Amino acid sequence: MSNQPSAPSRRLSKPPARASGRGDRDRGQAAVLVVSVAAVLLVALLVALTTMGRTTLDRTRAQTAADAAALASLDGGRPAAESLAARHGAVLVSWIRGPGAFEVSVTVRLGETTASARASNAP
């Protein structure tokens, strides 16, 4: 026999088994947290987009009502402006003839939004 040390034998062994307990219960917690945060952010984004869309729609509808009321009042006066504003779901806030002889200016309110328009049938 020789006095030389033998090379250590290399054996492939399985990693030690995880002890059951807290470590196993925590697996996957990060995924649940990420999904929860993503869901909350998605809901917040949808609420913001809905609010912004509703505001834009109200502003457009109010401006359409103001334009139509101003044009109608050129021939029919204030009653025509009130009637057309009401058909668009708006309320006539102010109606002014002038500054020119053939001009009218109106302001309408639709919900929280107000809009103004001026119309003229001057030659």
SULFEN-V997281 format. One record per residue. N is the residue number from 1. RES is the residue in one letter. PSI is psi in whole degrees, 0 to 359 (NA if undefined). BURIAL is # if it has 9 or more other C-alpha atoms within 8 Angstrom, else .. D_FIRST is the distance of its C-alpha to the first C-alpha in Angstrom with 1 decimal. Layout:
BEGIN
n:N res:RES psi:PSI burial:BURIAL d_first:D_FIRST
n:N res:RES psi:PSI burial:BURIAL d_first:D_FIRST
END
This chain:
BEGIN
n:1 res:M psi:149 burial:. d_first:0.0
n:2 res:S psi:157 burial:. d_first:3.7
n:3 res:N psi:9 burial:. d_first:6.6
n:4 res:Q psi:139 burial:. d_first:8.8
n:5 res:P psi:141 burial:. d_first:10.8
n:6 res:S psi:152 burial:. d_first:11.2
n:7 res:A psi:141 burial:. d_first:14.8
n:8 res:P psi:142 burial:. d_first:17.1
n:9 res:S psi:140 burial:. d_first:18.3
n:10 res:R psi:115 burial:. d_first:21.9
n:11 res:R psi:139 burial:. d_first:24.0
n:12 res:L psi:123 burial:. d_first:27.7
n:13 res:S psi:158 burial:. d_first:29.5
n:14 res:K psi:147 burial:. d_first:33.2
n:15 res:P psi:155 burial:. d_first:35.0
n:16 res:P psi:142 burial:. d_first:36.0
n:17 res:A psi:143 burial:. d_first:39.3
n:18 res:R psi:140 burial:. d_first:42.4
n:19 res:A psi:134 burial:. d_first:43.9
n:20 res:S psi:149 burial:. d_first:47.3
n:21 res:G psi:220 burial:. d_first:50.1
n:22 res:R psi:319 burial:. d_first:51.7
n:23 res:G psi:320 burial:# d_first:49.5
n:24 res:D psi:327 burial:. d_first:50.4
n:25 res:R psi:333 burial:. d_first:54.1
n:26 res:D psi:350 burial:. d_first:54.2
n:27 res:R psi:131 burial:. d_first:53.0
n:28 res:G psi:0 burial:. d_first:55.8
n:29 res:Q psi:324 burial:. d_first:58.1
n:30 res:A psi:322 burial:. d_first:58.3
n:31 res:A psi:319 burial:. d_first:59.6
n:32 res:V psi:318 burial:. d_first:62.3
n:33 res:L psi:316 burial:. d_first:63.4
n:34 res:V psi:317 burial:. d_first:63.6
n:35 res:V psi:320 burial:. d_first:65.6
n:36 res:S psi:314 burial:. d_first:67.9
n:37 res:V psi:319 burial:. d_first:68.6
n:38 res:A psi:321 burial:. d_first:69.2
n:39 res:A psi:318 burial:. d_first:71.7
n:40 res:V psi:317 burial:. d_first:73.6
n:41 res:L psi:322 burial:. d_first:73.8
n:42 res:L psi:317 burial:. d_first:75.0
n:43 res:V psi:317 burial:. d_first:77.7
n:44 res:A psi:319 burial:. d_first:78.8
n:45 res:L psi:317 burial:. d_first:79.1
n:46 res:L psi:320 burial:. d_first:81.1
n:47 res:V psi:317 burial:. d_first:83.5
n:48 res:A psi:316 burial:. d_first:84.0
n:49 res:L psi:322 burial:. d_first:84.7
n:50 res:T psi:316 burial:. d_first:87.1
n:51 res:T psi:316 burial:. d_first:89.0
n:52 res:M psi:320 burial:. d_first:89.2
n:53 res:G psi:318 burial:. d_first:90.4
n:54 res:R psi:319 burial:. d_first:93.0
n:55 res:T psi:317 burial:. d_first:94.3
n:56 res:T psi:318 burial:. d_first:94.5
n:57 res:L psi:315 burial:. d_first:96.3
n:58 res:D psi:319 burial:# d_first:98.8
n:59 res:R psi:318 burial:# d_first:99.5
n:60 res:T psi:315 burial:. d_first:100.2
n:61 res:R psi:321 burial:# d_first:102.4
n:62 res:A psi:319 burial:# d_first:104.4
n:63 res:Q psi:322 burial:# d_first:104.9
n:64 res:T psi:317 burial:. d_first:106.1
n:65 res:A psi:320 burial:# d_first:108.5
n:66 res:A psi:316 burial:# d_first:109.8
n:67 res:D psi:314 burial:# d_first:110.4
n:68 res:A psi:319 burial:# d_first:112.1
n:69 res:A psi:320 burial:# d_first:114.3
n:70 res:A psi:316 burial:# d_first:115.4
n:71 res:L psi:319 burial:# d_first:116.3
n:72 res:A psi:326 burial:# d_first:118.2
n:73 res:S psi:350 burial:# d_first:120.1
n:74 res:L psi:321 burial:# d_first:121.6
n:75 res:D psi:325 burial:. d_first:124.0
n:76 res:G psi:357 burial:# d_first:123.9
n:77 res:G psi:199 burial:# d_first:123.6
n:78 res:R psi:318 burial:. d_first:121.7
n:79 res:P psi:321 burial:. d_first:122.1
n:80 res:A psi:321 burial:# d_first:120.4
n:81 res:A psi:317 burial:# d_first:117.5
n:82 res:E psi:317 burial:# d_first:117.1
n:83 res:S psi:314 burial:# d_first:117.2
n:84 res:L psi:324 burial:# d_first:114.6
n:85 res:A psi:318 burial:# d_first:112.3
n:86 res:A psi:322 burial:# d_first:112.5
n:87 res:R psi:333 burial:. d_first:111.7
n:88 res:H psi:4 burial:. d_first:108.5
n:89 res:G psi:17 burial:. d_first:107.6
n:90 res:A psi:169 burial:# d_first:108.5
n:91 res:V psi:133 burial:# d_first:111.2
n:92 res:L psi:120 burial:# d_first:113.6
n:93 res:V psi:315 burial:. d_first:113.3
n:94 res:S psi:150 burial:. d_first:115.8
n:95 res:W psi:124 burial:# d_first:118.2
n:96 res:I psi:129 burial:. d_first:120.1
n:97 res:R psi:130 burial:# d_first:122.6
n:98 res:G psi:181 burial:# d_first:122.3
n:99 res:P psi:334 burial:. d_first:121.8
n:100 res:G psi:170 burial:. d_first:123.6
n:101 res:A psi:334 burial:. d_first:126.4
n:102 res:F psi:28 burial:# d_first:124.2
n:103 res:E psi:149 burial:# d_first:120.9
n:104 res:V psi:151 burial:# d_first:119.3
n:105 res:S psi:133 burial:# d_first:116.2
n:106 res:V psi:154 burial:# d_first:114.4
n:107 res:T psi:132 burial:# d_first:111.5
n:108 res:V psi:158 burial:# d_first:109.9
n:109 res:R psi:133 burial:# d_first:107.2
n:110 res:L psi:106 burial:# d_first:104.8
n:111 res:G psi:238 burial:. d_first:102.6
n:112 res:E psi:357 burial:. d_first:101.2
n:113 res:T psi:137 burial:# d_first:101.9
n:114 res:T psi:152 burial:# d_first:105.0
n:115 res:A psi:149 burial:# d_first:106.1
n:116 res:S psi:152 burial:# d_first:109.1
n:117 res:A psi:155 burial:# d_first:110.9
n:118 res:R psi:138 burial:# d_first:114.0
n:119 res:A psi:155 burial:# d_first:116.1
n:120 res:S psi:143 burial:# d_first:119.1
n:121 res:N psi:30 burial:. d_first:121.5
n:122 res:A psi:146 burial:. d_first:123.3
n:123 res:P psi:NA burial:. d_first:124.6
END
